[in-house]
Amino acid sequence: MRLLHRGEVPFPSTLKSKTMRAIASNTTSPEEVSVLNIRIGEFVASALQTFATEHDFSLATDIDLIGGPENVFVDAAVRYFTKGEREYDRDGALGAAGKVDQSIVDEVLSNPYFAHEISKTTGRETFGDTMAEDICKRMVVNGASPEDAVATITRVTAQSLHEHYVRYAPKPLHEVFMGGGGSYHPNIINYLREKMPETNFALIDELGIPAGAKEALGFALYTCEEFVGRPLMVPHRVESRREGVIGHVQPGENHFGLRRRVVEFWGL
C-alpha cells in the first residue's frame, strides 16, 4: 500500500467546543445534536473540498455514458469492403495500412451528439451501418482506398474517446481499465496512448475480471441488486431524475435459493 496524499484541515474551535460539550453533557437535546450533525457534516465536506483543491484532484463521482460509435463503425466498414467475409479489422491491419482523412473525422465529430452534455446514450439508430457505409462510398468515390476509409473511421472512434476523456475525466488521469472489442484494437489504443502519455491503459483482466465475462458478471450484479431492491440508476448520471431498481427477475425453481444466496452474500 502506498500513501498518495495527506493533509490536515483545522477543526474550527467554536464547533469543537460545542461538540465536546455535547459529548460530555447528559442534557443535550435532540435539536442540539441535529444542528451539530449538520455543522460537522458541512465542515467535513468543506475539508474534503479544500484537500482536493490543494492536491489538484476532483471530487466528481462516477460517470456513465456512451461516447459515440465505438467499434460499430469499424466493423461495418470492414464488412462493407469484404462483402461480409470479415466481421472486424483483425489486429487493426486494414486501418494501419491506410491514411486518415482528418476532414472526414472532423465532419463526423461535428454531429450534435458529441457536443451533448452527459448523461447520454446512443446506438445504431444514430451511428449505424448505413452511416459507416455512406462514409466508405464517399471516400472511395473521391479516390481513397478501402484501407484509408477503415483508418479514417477507426480514428473517429479513437478521437471521440479522447475528447470525452478530456472533457469529463479527472485530471491528471492516472489509469484507464478497458473492456470490450475496442480495447483489443491497436490503432485505437495506440492513438489514446499517444494523446494521453501520462495515463496507463490496461485491460480489466488485471483487476481479476475477464473482459469476455464482464457482461455476464454485470447481469449477475444487476440480479443481486434487484433482489435486495437497491437502485443502480443514479439520478443525474443517467437519463433519469429518479433512482431506479434495474430489471425484473422471473421466479423459477431455484428462486428462493438464489434469494438466500444473495442475502448471505450481502450479509443482510
N, C-alpha and C positions, 0 to 999 in steps of 0.2 A: 504494500500500500504506500502511495506517495502523496504527501500533503501538497496540494496545488496552490492554495492561498490561505492566508489567515489575516485577521484584523480584529480590532475592538472598536465598539461604539459606546461611549459613556452612557450609563443609565441615569436619566435626569434625577437630580437629588430630591426634588419635590415628590415625584412619583415614587421614588424609592422609599421615602419616609412614610408615605401613605400606605404603601404595600406592606412594609414591615409592621406598621401599627395595626393593620388589619389582621396580619398573621398572629400577632401577639395578643390581640384583644379577643375576648369571648363575647363581645357585644356588637360585633359587626353585623350590619343589616344586609339583607339581600340586595337592596338598592345600591349600597356602597360597593359590594362585591361585583355587581354587574357593571358599575361605572369603572371600577378598577380593571376588570377584564377588558373592557373596550379600550381604555387608555394604554394598557400593556400591549394589547394587540396592535394598536396604532404605532406604538414605539417600535415593536419588533418589525413591522412592515417597513417603517422608515429606516431602521437599521439595515435591513436587507437591501433596500434600495441604495443606501449610502455605500455599503460594501460592494455592491455590484458596480456602481459608478466608479469607485476608486480603483477597482481591478478590471474595469473595461469588459464586462460581460453583461448579457441581457438576462432579465428575469422572464422572458417570454416563455409561454407554455408550448405544448405540442401543437404542431401544425399538420393538417392532413389535407392534401389536395392532389389533383391530377394535373401535372404541368403542361400537358399537350399530347401530341400524337404518340409519344413513346416509340415502341418498336413496330406499331401498326403500319406506319408509313413505309418503313424499310422493307418489311415483309411483303407488303402489297407491291412495291416496286420490283422486288425480286421475282415474285410470281408473274408479274406482267411481262418482264423481259425473257423469262424462261418458259413462258406459256404453261405455268403451273407445275413444271417439273421440279422446281426447288421452292421450298417454303420460306427460306431465310438466307441471309448472307453469311455463309459459314466462315468463321474466323475473320469476318469483315473483308474478305478477299476482293469482292467486286468493288466495294467503296474505296478500298485502299488504292486500287488501280485507276481511279478516276480523279477528276479535278472539280472542286467545289465551285459552283456558281453562286457567289455571295448575294447577287442581286435577287435571285430566286429565294434564297434563305430569308433575306430581309422582307421580301414581299409576303411570304407565308407568315412570318412572325409579326407582321402588321395586323394580323387577324385580331379583332377586338378581344377574343378570349384570353390572349396572352397578357393584355393590359388589365384584365378584370381582377379586382381585388379578391382575396380569399374571404370566405370559403368558396370553392368552385370545383366542379367536376365535369368531365366530358367523356366522349366515347366516339364510336364510329359514326354517330349521327352528325358529328362535326368534322372529324378527321378520319374519314373512311377510305376504302379502296378507290372509290371514284375520284376523290381529290388527288390521291397519290398518282393514279394513272394519268390524270389530266396534266400533272406536272411533268411526268415522263414523256408524254406525247409532245408537249410544247418544247421541251428541251431537245428532243431528237429532231423535230422539225427545224429547229434553229441550229442544227449541226452538232449537238452534243452526243456523246457516246452513251450507251447504257451504263457504263461504269461511272461516267460523270453524273448521270441522273441519280444513281444509287448513292454516290458520295454526297451529293447536294442534299438529298432527302435525309441521309444519316446526320448531316450537320444540323438540319432543322431540329431534330430531336436533341442532339447534344447541346446546341446553343440555347434551346428553350430551357433545358435543365439548368445550365449555368446561370442564366438570367434569373431564374426563380431562386436559386441559391443566393445570388447577390441581393435580391430584394427581401428575402424572408429569413434566411439562415442567420444564426447568431454569429458575431464577429469577435475574435477570429473563429473560424470553423475548423476545429481540430481533426474531426474524423467523420466519415460517412460510411455507413454499412449498407450494402446493396443486396437486392434480391430481384429475381425476375430475369427475363431474357436479355434486357439491355445491359445488365451487369456483366454479361459474358462477351459483349461486343467491344472488341479492342479499339475501334475507331471512336466510339462514344467515350469510353473510359480514358483513352489517351488524350482526347480533347479536354475533358474535365481536369485531368491531372496537369495539363499544360496551362490551363487558365487558373487553376487553384493549387499552385505548388505547395502551399502551406498546409494543405488538407490531406490526410491519409484516407485512401479509398480501400475498402476491404469488403469481402462477401460476408453476409450474415452467418455463414457457416462458422466463422471464427467465434461467434457468440454461442455456438452449440445448437444453432437452428439450421438444419439443412435447407438451402434455398428451394429445393424441389418440394419440400414439405411445408413451406410457410403457409400456404392456403389451407391445408388440412389442419395445421395447428391453429390457424386463425378461426376456423369454424368450430373447433373444439373449445376455444376460448369463448366464442360467441354463445355456445350452448351452456357453458358453465355460468356465464353472466346472466343468461336468460333464466336459468333455473332459480337463481337467487334474486332475480328481479333487479339487477344492478344495471343502470343505464350506461351504454357505451357511446351514445350520441351526446357530445358535449356542446351546448349552445355556443354560437359564435365561432366554432371551429368546423362546423358542418352547416349545411344549408337548413338550419332549424333554430328556432328560438326556444325550444323546449328540450329538456333531457328526454331521451327515449331508450326503452329497452328494445334491443335489436332481435328480430327473428321470432319464430314460433316453433315449438317442438311438438310433433305429433306423438302422443304416447304409444309405446309399443310394449312388447312382453317384458322388456328389461327396464321399463321406465322408472319404477321405484328404486331399482338397484342403482341406476345412474344417478338419481337424485341423492341417494345415500352417499355415493362416492363423491359427488360434488360438495356436499355438506362436510364430509370428512376432509376433503382437500382444502377447503377454505377455513376449516376449524370453527364452523358455525354451530 
